[in-house]
């Protein structure tokens, strides 16, 4: 009976040690993944800020007017070419 208790306690002790080692290993894995995801988040935040700045720049009326004239060949209509429509 003593041997059984001894073997049981020894097995529980070894299992507990293995569980602690696995938990530390898993913690390190998850911490490395967290750092990687935080870096990706920071890069996406920077990219988003740059895109917001680009959008604000592209929404300038003078840039839109110039692009319409240069790329689409649009012009302001002459006064005789405008028609007022009343409901």
N, C-alpha and C positions, 0 to 999 in steps of 0.2 A: 504494500500500500504506500509506503514512503517513497519508493521509486516512482510510482505512478504520479504522486503529487510533485515530486522533484522534476520529472520529465514534463509534466503539464506546465509548471511554473517556468521552466527553462524555455519551452516552446512559446509561451506567452511573452516572455522577455525578448526572445529573438524576433517574434512577430512585431512587437512594439517598436523595437529598434529599426526594423525594416520599414515600418510605417512612418517613423520620424524621418528616415533618410529619403523616402519617396516624397513626403510632404515638402521637404526642403528643396529637392530637385524640381518638383512641380512649381513651387513658389518662384524659383529662379527662372524657370521657363516663362511663367506668366508675367513676371516682372520685365523680362526682355521683350516680350510681345507688347506689353503696355508701353514701354519706351518707344518701340517701333511705331505703334499706332499714334502716340503723341507727336512724334516727328512728322508722320504723314498728315495729321490734323493741322499742324503748324504750317506745313507746305501748302495745304489746301486753303487755309485762311489767308496766306500771303497771295496765292493765286486769285482768290475771290476778291481781295482788296484791289489787286491790279485790274481785274475785269470791271469792277465798279468804277474805277478811275477812267478806264477806257470807255465805258458806256457813257459816263458823264461828259467826256470829251467829245464823243461822237454825236451826242444829242445837241450840241451847240447849233443854233439856227444858221449861223454863217457857214458852218461846215456842211450842213444838209443842203443849203442853197447852192454852194459851190459844187457839191457832188451831183446834184440834180442838173446843173448846167453842163458840167464837163462830161459826165458819163451817160446821161439820158438825153442831152440836147434840149432841155427844157428852157423856156424863156418866159419873162413876164409878158402877158398879153397887152396889146395896145388898147387904149381906152375904147376905140371903136369896136374892138373884138369882145368886149365884156357885155354880158346881158344880165340884168337884174331880174330875178324871178320872185314874184310876190305870191304868197299863199292865198 
